[in-house]
Amino acid sequence: MAGKGGANPATYSPSPTTQKKKAPLFKEDWVRPDGRGFHQCRPAFFRTGAVNAASGSAYAEFGNTKVIVSVFGPRESKKAMMYSDTGRLNCNVSFTTFATPVRGQGSDHKEYTAMLHKALEGAIILESFPKTTVDVFALVLESSGSDLPVVISCASLALADAGIMMYDLVASVSVSCVSKNLVIDPIFEEENYQDGSLMITCMPSRYEITQLTVTGEWSTPKINEGMQLCLDACAKLAKIMRSCLKEAASDSQDVLLSCSISCFCFVLFFFLLNIERNFLLEGVREGEMPCLACPANFVLMTSSKNAKKILIVIGMVWFIKKRFGPNLCK
């Protein structure tokens, strides 16, 4: 309502006494809610092959933050375009409806999608799959802080599992400035009260940074310290990711070797069964039953060609047992 003539004009500015200030959660001598040190990261767990229908997939768990990434392709691009010497990378980051404490808010995250694309694009050799598309779908199952670094690291592992050619694995770590302290790998509560954040995505083996994101006010010494913390953590995280790939490769080799040995034993069984059947028929025709339990009679009753086959089979079985026996027993 407008004031009358000569009266002071009305105002809607809030009174200084009614302004609410956010109560400081962290004091000068505070400790992290999960009991970690300021420069201590959460335990990281990786597993590949989480989605059978995808070309490659990975599951990552950093504390209570859980992410699963699926990679499809390279496959023909659906969009009509001219021939290109480089491939296309499509990324999508979404949250489940139960990912956050507030239920029913699961949706696509456009900002995370753009940052994921920027972080991975510099590490993938796009020239290796021209005129095709690689689709990366990241789903945050549970959000508990530092979601984007976990998504980027998990997506890099999924691309490697899919056989996409890359210059190096991509690892990502973030640091928050909370109450004049630098805390690495912050959780949700710490991110809500941070004064600034810094996230680095890099290729540790090549010592190259693919993405650097800084928010808030940072002094030069603080930003140098934060970058060094992130780079050191990325190098250690990349070792965990490589060990996960090595374990997956060794497991697949063991399964392939076990299947090969099973097929070989199956063929060997029918081969020996056929030889034994021929021995029995020859013994019945001659009016006597051969003693197959005696190795000397077993070899003498065979032809020279069959004896050579048996010796070759025995030699192969001994070699496989000697060479791969310890690995099969793991």
Secondary structure, 3 states (H helix, E strand, C coil): CCCCCCCCCCCCCCCHHHCCCCCCCCCCCCCCCCCCCCCCCCCEEEEECCCCCCCEEEEEEECCEEEEEEEEEEEECCCCCCCCCCCEEEEEEEECCCCCCCCCCCCECHHHHHHHHHHHHCCECHHHCCCEEEEEEEEEEECCCCHHHHHHHHHHHHHHHCCCCECCCCEEEEEEEECCEEEECCCHHHHHCCCEEEEEEEECCCCEEEEEEEEECCCHHHHHHHHHHHHHHHHHHHHHHHHHHHHHHHHHHHHHHHHHHHHHHHHHHHHHHHHHHHHHHHHHHHCCCCCCCCHHHHHHCCCHHHHHHHHHHHHHHHHHHHHHHHHHCC
